[in-house]
Amino acid sequence: MSIVFRYLTRQVMISMLAVSGILLLVFMSGRFIKYLADAAQGELAGDVLFQIMAYRFPGFLELILPLGYFIGILLAYGRMYLESEMTVLFACGVSDRQVLKQTLIGSGLVMLAVGAMSLYVSPWGMEQVERIFNEQRKATEFEMLAPGRFQDLSSGERVTYTEALSDDKRQLQGVFIAEISRDKPGISIVTAEVGSQLVDSETGSRFLILEEGARYQGVPGQLDYQVTTFDAYGLKVLAGDARDRELEEAVSTLELMASDRPEDRAMLHWRFSLPLIVPIVTLLAVRLSRVNPRQGRFFHLLPAMLVYILYLGLLIVARDALADGKVPEWIGMLWVHALFLALGLWLQFGPAWLHRRRLTREGARHA
């Protein structure tokens, strides 16, 4: 019998890993494209993108693993029903409750992994992401430059381009700068052969010293441009925003426990809810995976996914209501878990209970 149960667990885990891998690829690719666009606009340095994605990996995984295990059960057990493997197992003495028990044991491992990431690993990762974001926001324009790319800096007032940039980001070649002034109409364009960074030792201000270039000042469409050639020209390099930005997901679980803010209490309930999802959706998936061979391999996936989406959607609604103070904290998000736990128990044991009750009534009527 242990061989049978190991086979069931292996089939579910293989399906879960395959589904989770695909979902991770989809979600992380979308997020990476967003960060790549920020890097192209000069808001992030290109060398920190993979660090951010690595630190955000646990946050993606804590959301994907419950869904992956849910779909893994549906696919694995659904295939076994279609190929009559479940029929053979039931004929050999394996009961529905034994299958459910073995699946819940496997869900316990997934639940522990999701709980560890939700309560500890993911907040730590988001704390590192918060640190990187704040460092990037404090960086100067000069530090955010990338060779061969037009970059929109200074809140859209300046566009900078350089053909080549030294490794220490102190020497530039082939510089083009277009700047719009708030005080004067028109646009100012500066081109230079080379550029270098100069730091004022007294004030700490940074300047970009351009050499062997020209400055064009005027209004586009008009002919009265002012052209000035120079041997050396200085531009002040603006620093980024010195204020730190705090991410709600970066607050540690211990800090959330000590906080009285409704938003923090809602986030705490959300973190505890993620591991609770796993055994409840397992209870739902074991029953929803039963299919008739005539219905097709994926017939049961649509209603099952609708149930899961409804479950997750109600959890999000409950979290927002708790953050707004519309729901007492002692209720929190437990009512959503209780609702779907009752649904899972009914799907698992309700039909058998109704069948026994009907047989009892018929027996009493004939007696």
N, C-alpha and C positions, 0 to 999 in steps of 0.2 A: 504493500500500500504506500510505503514511503517513496517508492520509485514513481508511482502515479502522481503523488503530490509534488515531487521535485519537477516532474515534467510539466505540471500545470504552472508552477511558479516560473520555470524557465521560459515557457511560452509567453506569459504575461510580461516578464521583465524584458525579453527581447523586443516585443512589440512596443513597450513603453520607451525603451532607449531609442528605437527607430523614430517613433513619433516625436519624442522630446528633441532629438537631434534636428529634425526638420523644422520644428517650431522655433528652436533656438536660432537656427540659421536665418529664418524669415525675420524674426523680431530684432535680432542683433544687426542684421544687414540694414534694416530700416533706420535704426538708431545710428549706425555708423555713417550712413549717407547724410543724416542730419548734421552730425559732428563734422563730416568732411566739408559740407557746405559752409559751416561756421569757420572752418580753417581757411577755406578759399576766400572768405570775406575779411580775414585777418583777425577774427575774434578768438581763435585758438591757434596755438602753434602745432605744426604737423607732427612733431615728435611726441606729443602727449596723447594722441588719439587712441593708440593701442593700450596705453596705460588706463585711460578712462574706460574703455570697453572691458578690460580685464577686471577692474574694480566693480563694474556694474554687472558682471556675469552672475554673481549670486542673486542679485535682485531679479534678473530674468528667470533664473532657475527656480526660484521659490514660487513663481507664478505658473511656470510651465510644467513642473513635475506633477502636480495634482491632475492637470488636464492630460498629460502624457500617460499617467497610470490609468485614468478613466478610459481614454481611447484604447490603451493597450489591452485592457480587459475586454472591451467590446470587440476588438479585432480578433484577439486570440480565442476567446470562448465562442464568438460568432462563427469563426472558421471551424472550430471543433463541433459545433452543432450542425453546420452544413455538411461536414464530412462524416457525420454520425459517430464521431469519437466520443462525444458526451453520452450518446445512447449506449454505447458499449460499456462505458464506465459505470453508468447507472445499472446496467444489467449485471455487472460484476460486483455489485454491492456498494458502490460509492453513492452516498446520498447527497442531496442538495446542500444540507447543512455542513457536511464535510468539505464540499467545494468552497462554500462561503467562508468557513473557518480558515482554510488554507489561504484563501485570497486575502482575508483580513490580516493574517500573519505577515504576508508580504507587504501589505499596506502599512503595517506598523513601522517597517524599515524606512519606507518612503516618508512616512509622517515624521520620524525622527530627523531625517535629512532636511525636510522642509522646515521643521521647527528650529533646527540649528541655524539655518540660513536666515530665516525670518527674524529671529530674536537676537542673533549675535553677528553672523558673518556679513549679511547684507547691510546692516547699519554701519559696520566698520568700513565696508567698501564704499558706501556713499559718503562717509566722512572723508575718505581719501579723495573722492571725486570733488567734494566741496573744497578741499584744500587746493586741488589743481585749478579749479575754476577761479578761485580767489587770486591765486598767483597769476593766472592769465589776465585777469581784469586789472591787476596792478602793474602789469608789464608795460613798458614804453612802446611807442610806435616802432621804434628802431628794432626792438627785440622781436616784434611780430612780423617783420618783413620776410618774404620768401622770394628767391630769385625767379625771374621769368614769369611773374604774375602781377597783374594789376590788383591792388588791394585798396579797399575803401576804408580809410582811417579817419580819426578825429570826428566821429559821429556824422560821417558823410560829407565833411567839409574838405577833405583832402584825399586824393587818389595818388598812390605812389607805385612806381615800377622801377625795378633794377634788373639789369641783365645778369649780373654776377654778384655774389655776396660771399665774403670770407667766412671761414668756419667760426671765428669768434664774433661775427656780426659787427665788425668795426670798420671794414673797408667795403665800399660799393663801387661798381663800375657800370657805366651806361645808365645814369639816373634820369628819371622823368617824374615830375611832380606837378599835378594840377590841383589848384586850391581855389575855393570860392570864399570870398571874404563877406562877413556879415555887414561890415561898415561901408564897403565900396561895391558898386555894381560891377558886374563882369567877372572875368576869371583870370587867374594868374597861372602861367605855365613856366616851369623852370626845368631846364635840361642841363646836364653836366656830364663830363667825361668820367670823373671819379668823385667819391665822397667818403668822408670819414667821420667818426663820432668823437666829440670833444666834451669832456665833463668839467664843469667849473668847480674847482677845488673849494671855493668859498661858499657858494650857494648850493652846490650839488646838482644844478640844472644841467641838462644835456642838450647839446647842439649838434646839428648835422652840418658839417662844413663841406660845401660843394666847390669844386675847382674846375676851371676851364669850361665855362658854360654860358648860358644866356637866360634872360628872364623876359617873358612876353606878358604884358598886362593890357587888357582891353575887354570890350563887350563883343561876344560872338555875333557876326553879321555886319559889324562895322569895320571901317578901315583905319581908324585912329588908334592903332596899337602902339604901345610904348615898348620898344625893344632895348634891353640893357644887357650888354656883355660884361662878364666879370671874370677875374682871376680866382677870386674866393668869395663865397656867399654863405652866410650862416642862417640856418633855420632852427628854431627851438623845437626840440622833440618833446611832445606832450606825454605825460605819465598817465597811466590808466586810473580807474576809479580805486581809491584807497579803501573804500568801505568793503567789509566782508559781507558776502551773501550767504545766508544760512539755508540749508536744505532741510525740509521737514523729515525726510527719510534718513538723514544722517544722525539724528538724535538717538542716543543709545537707549536700550530698553530700560535700564535702571533709571535713567533720567526721566523717561516717560512715566515710570511708576511713581516717582517722587513729585511729579507735576500735577497741578490742579486745573490746568487749562483744558477746556473741553476738546480742543483740537488734538492735544497730546493724548488725552484719554481715548479718543477715537482711534488714533494711530496705534495705541497699545492694544486695543481690542482687535484691530485689523491684523496685527502681527500674530496674535494668539489664534485668530480665526483661520489663517492659512493652513497650519498643520491639521486643524480640525476638519477641514474640507476633505482630506484624503480618506479616512475611514467611511465617511458618509457617502461620498461618491462611489466608493467601492461597493457599499451596500446597494446603491442604485444600479451600478454597472453590471453586477452579477446577474441581476434579474432582467435588466434590459438587453443583455447579450443573447438571450434565448430567441432564436429565430427558427422559422419554418424553412426547410430546404427549398421550398417552392418560392419563397419571398425574395431570394437573392442575397448576396453577400453583404451588401451595404444598406439593406432596407431599414435596419434598426438604428443606423447611425443618426439619421435626421432627428427623430423624436428624442433620442438620448442627448444629442448636442443642444437641443432646445431646452431640455431640463437643466443641463449644466449652465447654459448662458443665463437662464432665469435665476438659478442659484447664485451665480457670481454677481449678477445685476442687483439682486435684492441685498446682497452683502454690501455693495457699494452704496446703495440707497440708505441702508442702516448706518453705515459709517458716517455719511454726510449728515444724517439726522442726529446722530450722537454728537458730532462736532458742532452742530448748530444748537445743541441743548434741547432738541425737541423730544428726545427719548431719555428716560432715566438711565443712569449708568448701570444700575443693577440688572436692567433688561439688556442694554447694550445691543449686541448682534446675536445674542443667544436665541432669540425668537426665530431667526432665519435658519439656524442650524437645527433647532427643534422641529421646525416645519418640514425640512427635507429629511431629517432622521425619521420622522413619523411616516413620510412618504416611502422611504426605503424599506422600513419595517413592514408597511402594508403591502408593498409590491412583493416582498420576500415571503411573508407568512400569511397575508390576508387571503389570497385565493384558496390556500389549503384549509384555513380556518372556516371559510364559507362553505367549502366542500364538505368538511366534517359536520358542520352544523346542518346542512341540507340532508345528509345521510341520516343524522340523528332524528330529524323531523320525520323523514320518510319511514324510518324504522318504528318510531312511536305511533305514526298514523296506521301502519299495517298491524301493529300489535293490538 
